[in-house]
Amino acid sequence: MTKSEYEWNMSKSKEKKIVVANWKMNPSGIEEANEIFSAIKKSAKRAKNATVVVCPPFTYLHSAKKLYAKSNIALGAQDVFWQNSGPYTGEISPGMLKDSGAKYVIVGHSERRTLFDTDEIVCKKVGAAIRSGLVTVLCVGESARDGDGKYFQFLKEQILSSLKGLQKRHLEKLIIAYEPIWAIGKDAKNSILPRDLHEIVILIRKILSDHYKAAVASRVKILYGGSVAATNAAELLLQGNVDGFIVGRESLSKEGFDKMLGACL
Ligand code: PGA
């Protein structure tokens, strides 16, 4: 490692980590949601070097907003629509999310891409969310890995197609979450290896700096998501060189999330 690489690593390791709890469509009732909200509040109090962002289903945001009013936890949503108002039955606008207390929004999660969200839709959502001032967590990731590294090209196209029309200044509100589909959820056999994650982090920074200015691109936070738990969090952070995580299943387990945050210290 060169001296400047070492210095860069050291300064990165001191930066606050971002841990996004993605609850997906869980838990099934508000009582249980409130219990988990309270447990996360306690855990986050101790995690001084992490920004904890809780992304519950839309209908729980209101309750969380009250509970987290004076805490160090930020709220986020799991999706957003790109129009501000109008005849769009079932959709929720960036402004509505902000009114509900959300400061962050996840866009382009693979589970949404499987249902409805094409690259074009993801791009519209990213643009609208960022322009409205929401910190936007753009999820990207391949469904499988091939021996020829075609997934590198896939990732490049996925990232660039989502950022079409965005300018340098918009990158300040952008976070990229690398979530390989094969590592997500209960059917995943493994999480990613830290060295493979590091390779992807370098690739994402290169894609951003080729497209925008290197100095701006280097400030974009990169998260990892896919089977993150207390057992792998520390090495993924340190060796994978990410700025934090998106955590699914483990964010619904009071004990598991607490231990995982502890491992990020
Ligand atoms: P997981 O999900 O932590 O349960 O693998 C992560 C995600 O889908 O964001």
Boltz pocket constraint, residues with backbone or C-beta under 6 A from the ligand:
constraints:
  - pocket:
      binder: B
      contacts: [[A, 22], [A, 179], [A, 183], [A, 184], [A, 185], [A, 186], [A, 188], [A, 225], [A, 226], [A, 227], [A, 228], [A, 246], [A, 247], [A, 248], [A, 249], [A, 250]]
      max_distance: 6.0
